[in-house]
Amino acid sequence: MSDNMNMADMFGKMMDMQRKMTEAQDALGEKTITSEAGGGMVKVTANGLQRVTSIKIDPDAIDPSDIELLEDLIIAGVNKALGEAANLAKGEMSKAAGSMLPPGFDISQLGL
């Protein structure tokens, strides 16, 4: 009988963790980070779901004779913003799952 209680308790904890993970994932859509490239000439905002939500370009960064520089700044800004958004997501999801995972467990092993 105690095995059944342990299984029920474990199932309840798993359901609770799943709920917390879903809530954390939903909340990530509301959290944003903004990264800069080229000393602020390009600013890229991304949300915790790793979606770019905004790109701002300083007019001084637009040089028709050097479009390649602007393209490089945009790529750098997007990559930096997405990297920071991924770190934000990993941290938030780790917090949500923290009580159920063994210490030192990397949540990315769960595909999150």
C-alpha positions as CSV (number, residue, x, y, z in Angstrom):
1,M,0.0,0.0,0.0
2,S,2.9,2.4,0.7
3,D,4.2,1.8,-2.8
4,N,0.8,3.0,-4.2
5,M,1.0,6.1,-2.0
6,N,4.5,6.8,-3.2
7,M,3.5,6.4,-6.8
8,A,0.5,8.8,-6.3
9,D,2.7,11.3,-4.6
10,M,5.3,11.1,-7.4
11,F,2.5,11.5,-10.0
12,G,1.2,14.5,-8.2
13,K,4.6,16.0,-8.1
14,M,5.1,15.4,-11.8
15,M,1.8,17.0,-12.6
16,D,2.8,20.0,-10.4
17,M,6.1,20.3,-12.2
18,Q,4.4,20.1,-15.6
19,R,2.1,22.9,-14.5
20,K,5.0,25.1,-13.3
21,M,6.9,24.4,-16.5
22,T,3.9,25.5,-18.6
23,E,3.4,28.6,-16.6
24,A,7.1,29.5,-16.8
25,Q,7.1,28.9,-20.6
26,D,4.0,31.2,-21.0
27,A,5.7,33.9,-18.9
28,L,8.8,33.8,-21.1
29,G,6.8,35.3,-23.9
30,E,6.3,38.4,-21.7
31,K,10.0,38.8,-20.8
32,T,12.4,40.6,-23.1
33,I,16.0,41.4,-23.4
34,T,17.7,44.0,-25.6
35,S,21.2,43.6,-27.0
36,E,23.3,46.1,-28.9
37,A,25.9,45.8,-31.6
38,G,28.2,48.4,-33.0
39,G,28.2,50.5,-29.9
40,G,24.4,50.8,-29.9
41,M,24.0,51.4,-33.6
42,V,21.8,48.4,-33.8
43,K,19.5,47.3,-31.0
44,V,17.7,44.0,-31.1
45,T,15.0,43.0,-28.6
46,A,14.0,39.3,-28.2
47,N,11.6,37.6,-25.9
48,G,12.1,34.6,-23.7
49,L,10.7,32.4,-26.4
50,Q,13.7,33.4,-28.5
51,R,11.7,35.4,-31.0
52,V,13.0,38.7,-32.2
53,T,10.4,41.4,-31.4
54,S,12.2,44.6,-32.5
55,I,15.2,45.8,-34.4
56,K,16.2,49.5,-34.1
57,I,18.8,50.9,-36.4
58,D,20.5,54.3,-35.7
59,P,20.3,56.4,-38.9
60,D,24.1,57.0,-38.7
61,A,24.6,53.2,-39.2
62,I,23.0,53.5,-42.7
63,D,25.8,54.1,-45.2
64,P,24.7,53.2,-48.8
65,S,28.3,52.6,-49.7
66,D,28.8,50.1,-46.8
67,I,25.7,48.0,-46.6
68,E,27.8,45.0,-45.6
69,L,28.7,46.7,-42.3
70,L,25.0,47.2,-41.4
71,E,24.2,43.6,-42.4
72,D,27.0,42.4,-40.1
73,L,25.8,44.6,-37.2
74,I,22.2,43.2,-37.6
75,I,23.5,39.6,-37.6
76,A,25.7,40.3,-34.5
77,G,22.8,42.0,-32.7
78,V,20.3,39.2,-33.5
79,N,22.7,36.5,-32.5
80,K,23.6,38.2,-29.2
81,A,19.9,38.8,-28.4
82,L,18.9,35.2,-29.2
83,G,21.8,33.9,-27.1
84,E,20.7,36.1,-24.1
85,A,17.1,35.0,-24.6
86,A,18.2,31.4,-24.6
87,N,20.0,31.9,-21.3
88,L,16.9,33.7,-19.9
89,A,14.7,30.8,-20.9
90,K,17.1,28.2,-19.5
91,G,17.3,30.0,-16.2
92,E,13.5,30.4,-15.9
93,M,12.8,26.8,-16.9
94,S,15.4,25.6,-14.4
95,K,13.8,27.5,-11.6
96,A,10.4,26.0,-12.5
97,A,11.7,22.5,-12.6
98,G,14.3,22.9,-9.8
99,S,12.4,21.1,-7.1
100,M,12.0,17.9,-9.1
101,L,15.5,17.7,-10.7
102,P,18.6,16.3,-9.1
103,P,21.3,18.9,-8.2
104,G,23.5,19.9,-11.2
105,F,21.0,18.4,-13.7
106,D,21.1,20.4,-17.0
107,I,17.6,21.1,-18.1
108,S,18.7,21.3,-21.7
109,Q,18.9,17.5,-21.5
110,L,15.1,17.5,-21.5
111,G,15.0,19.4,-24.8
112,L,13.9,22.7,-23.1
